[in-house]
């Protein structure tokens, strides 16, 4: 199934031809009225909306192909398994990985990172080892490692951020050292939008034999991710932040590391032979996929990937850069609004956090909702970063393929109206 | 205008938000209590000067959303001059009102009544409760003869969590 947004002509497509209105029409929810207004959905860093092709794929799976995967010897089981494994192969191509056995399906990026923490960290992190994190990690790539460090007597080191919201690498020689056993960092920040130099840092960490975990939850939906270029050892992301269903995540890991890891969950599917005396585990990737997986959602994720590829990840990135630039300009026109993160769109993604000097982010969000505008307000599961920024919360508008300048204009107008409403 | 929105941000609430009452420091802090809603980042600090069993003066400062600021301001305005028992009963009433539990609203509830609209926004109820929970904890500590500070969170999960 191809999408309406596909470039069927095969001609190279310029940014001008990025037909956002046609893309919008592929997303039924964007026709919804919220509180009497057209829905302006700017909460894409939390989750994205789903195109019709993904919704239809879910329905079709349950209507025509539903069965458990890998075990049955009947037609539906074969169809279901085929659909499930097709998505895995597609994910591998999407991130430029030749070995599909290295692509493990989880229920989300959080579970993917926890899988590494338990499967690798438990056995490899020793007292005194150092785990390097950045100051801009989401709790999903922070809490597992800090908890592991506490348990193992390991030390957490952090790469600080500059006032502009980039990683501050001036003291990196003192942070990534021969003691470093693991480097865990986000590819793009969910609060600041910053895109980090993962390849450069991975290379440095590898010089000391450290393992590198990339959290791609905010990157994989928005740009071309080439695992080979990134040079990480593990990479995690979530389907629902890239047009796919909720409940599907991906962990990519290097085969030699995965093979030496213990399973995260034990049960059916992940075994080869089970006896009272001896149990042998299944091959990769199934060794890490105990129990019945989230079949229908995995199957439907294939359509999301196709949809993104039909537009083209480079074009998506270009569209978001242009729109982010516009959003940063418009928000800067409102006096007092403070924007977090880099101002240059080259080094940032489309998550834009901002604060008003008087109005709390929750009040901003409630007010915007009354105008049909969905944003996120709070600490964005990044409390350590919030402390660094000296904020308890921020408002965050995050953009995606179906957003337009008119959405940004709606945000701008509503923020001005909000100021009047609260009388500040 | 969304009627829902105006139900929560009533003009009285916005007035308290713009110019919060209870700013003046108390002469002697017999009760001193801090409260927070960690997930919102609301922070509140409250001091009360007692005269026998009467809450003679109150100072409150709140950094947070319009609802938590307005509710704290209303608290400061209302409890001054009331007895310990009266304030305890009032705190119970406010709690019940915000949670939508049946309760008789006293005539002298004043501006606090305007907080009823918050009920339509379940996640904001704890914002309206913050000042009251902080006060009640401070009062309990005072009653038990503990000097010094109490700190309370509306989200600490040990029975005080207000949803």
Interface residues (C-beta under 8 A of the other chain):
Chain A: X35 X36 X359 X360 X362 X363 X366 X367 X370 X378 X379 X386 X391 X392 X393 X421 X422 X423 X424
Chain B: X1 X2 X4 X5 X8 X9 X14 X17 X18 X39 X40 X41 X42 X43 X63 X64 X65 X66 X67 X121 X124 X127
